[in-house]
Amino acid sequence: MEDKRTLNESSHDELRNEDAITGQPGSHPVGTGLGAALGGATAGAVVGTLAGPIGTVLGTIAGGIAGAYAGKAVAENIDPTVESDYWRETYSNRPYYSDKFTYDEYAPAYRAGWESFDSTNSSDWQRRESMARASWESEGGAATMEWDQARLAAEDAYDRASDKSNRYSQSVDK
């Protein structure tokens, strides 16, 4: 018999954000990519200073691999499926909500907000806003609303990601 459950009735296990290669839950390409880029650049610079140009290349490769794993671990706390579901359910109750816009029009702002959060960088929203805005624009958000309208949604999602990360860090430290 065919399974006729809707997305809202699906179990969380079916929304595991699976890795495209391994099928394992917890695929976080943004966090992995950021970790690889940041880790690779840092390691490459350190090794390069000590061993010259060849060291820079080898350091970048090794650092990229280590950074990818670190970035994935950080991103594990921010599951895009969970975030999208949360904002879809609550966006119309937020103080900045305007009935001129649907969830689909707010979605790029929310995504830009949570994706601009980086728990390894203690930057606050003001320092990460330009990154969020660039992401929002590249996702097509500017086609449906002005940044001034989207900004509060992006900041809201950034704050939620920050709060979740802080709670996760506190529970790991105990």
C-alpha positions in Angstrom: 0.0 0.0 0.0 1.3 3.4 -0.9 2.5 5.7 1.9 0.4 8.9 1.7 1.9 10.9 4.6 2.4 14.6 4.0 5.7 16.4 4.7 4.3 17.6 8.0 3.4 14.0 9.0 6.8 12.6 8.0 9.0 11.5 10.8 12.1 13.5 11.6 14.3 10.5 10.4 13.0 11.1 6.9 14.3 14.7 7.0 17.8 13.8 8.1 19.6 16.0 5.6 21.5 13.0 4.2 25.0 13.2 2.7 24.7 12.8 -1.0 27.6 10.3 -1.2 27.4 8.3 2.0 23.6 8.6 2.8 24.5 9.3 6.4 22.4 11.9 8.3 23.9 15.3 9.0 25.1 16.6 5.6 26.0 20.3 6.1 27.7 21.5 3.0 27.8 25.1 4.0 29.5 24.4 7.4 31.8 21.9 5.8 32.8 24.3 3.1 33.4 27.2 5.4 35.4 25.0 7.7 37.5 23.7 4.8 38.1 27.2 3.5 39.0 28.7 6.9 41.0 25.7 8.1 42.9 25.4 4.8 43.8 29.1 4.7 45.0 29.1 8.3 47.0 25.9 8.1 48.4 26.9 4.7 49.6 30.2 6.0 51.3 28.7 9.1 53.0 25.8 7.2 53.8 28.1 4.3 55.6 30.4 6.6 57.7 27.6 7.9 58.3 25.6 4.7 57.9 28.0 1.8 55.5 27.7 -1.2 55.3 23.9 -1.3 54.5 24.0 2.4 51.7 26.4 1.7 50.1 24.1 -0.8 50.5 21.0 1.4 49.3 23.0 4.5 46.3 24.2 2.6 45.3 20.7 1.6 45.8 19.2 5.1 44.1 22.2 6.7 41.2 22.0 4.3 40.5 18.4 5.2 40.7 19.2 9.0 38.7 22.3 8.5 36.0 20.5 6.7 35.5 18.2 9.6 35.5 21.1 12.1 33.0 23.0 9.9 30.7 20.0 9.7 30.8 19.6 13.5 29.8 23.3 13.9 27.1 23.0 11.3 25.6 19.9 13.0 23.7 22.3 15.3 22.1 24.2 12.5 20.0 21.7 10.5 18.6 23.5 7.4 15.5 21.3 7.4 14.7 22.0 11.0 15.3 25.8 10.6 13.2 26.0 7.5 10.3 24.1 9.2 10.6 26.3 12.3 10.5 29.6 10.3 7.6 28.3 8.0 5.6 27.7 11.2 6.4 30.9 13.0 7.2 33.7 10.5 3.7 35.1 10.5 4.0 35.6 14.3 7.2 37.7 14.2 7.0 41.4 15.0 8.4 42.4 11.5 5.9 40.2 9.6 4.0 41.9 6.8 1.1 40.1 5.1 2.4 41.6 1.8 5.0 38.7 1.9 4.6 35.0 1.9 7.0 32.6 3.7 8.6 31.8 0.3 9.5 35.5 0.1 10.9 35.6 3.6 12.8 32.2 3.2 15.9 33.6 1.5 16.3 36.1 4.4 16.0 33.4 7.1 18.4 31.1 5.2 20.9 33.9 4.8 20.7 34.7 8.5 21.3 31.2 9.8 24.0 30.5 7.2 25.9 33.6 8.1 26.2 32.4 11.7 29.6 30.9 12.6 30.1 29.6 16.1 33.9 29.6 15.7 33.9 33.3 15.0 32.6 35.5 17.9 31.4 38.2 15.5 28.0 39.7 16.2 25.2 40.3 13.8 26.6 43.8 12.8 29.8 42.2 11.5 28.0 39.3 9.7 25.2 41.3 8.2 27.0 42.1 5.0 27.6 38.4 4.5 23.9 37.7 5.1 22.9 40.4 2.7 25.1 39.1 -0.1 23.8 35.6 0.4 20.2 36.9 0.4 20.8 38.8 -2.8 22.4 35.8 -4.5 19.4 33.6 -3.4 17.0 36.0 -5.3 15.6 37.7 -2.2 16.0 41.2 -3.7 13.6 40.4 -6.4 10.7 40.3 -4.0 11.5 42.7 -1.1 14.0 45.4 0.0 16.8 44.5 2.3 15.3 46.8 5.0 12.3 44.5 5.0 14.3 41.2 4.9 17.0 42.4 7.3 15.0 41.8 10.5 14.1 38.2 9.4 17.8 37.5 8.6 18.8 38.9 12.0 16.1 36.8 13.7 17.4 33.6 12.1 21.0 34.6 13.0 20.0 35.2 16.6 18.2 31.8 16.7 21.3 30.0 15.4 23.5 31.8 17.9 21.2 30.9 20.8 21.1 27.3 19.7 24.9 27.2 19.4 25.3 28.7 22.9 22.9 26.2 24.4 24.8 23.4 22.7 28.1 24.7 23.9 26.9 24.9 27.4 25.5 21.4 27.4 28.8 20.0 25.9 30.9 21.8 28.6 28.9 20.2 31.4 
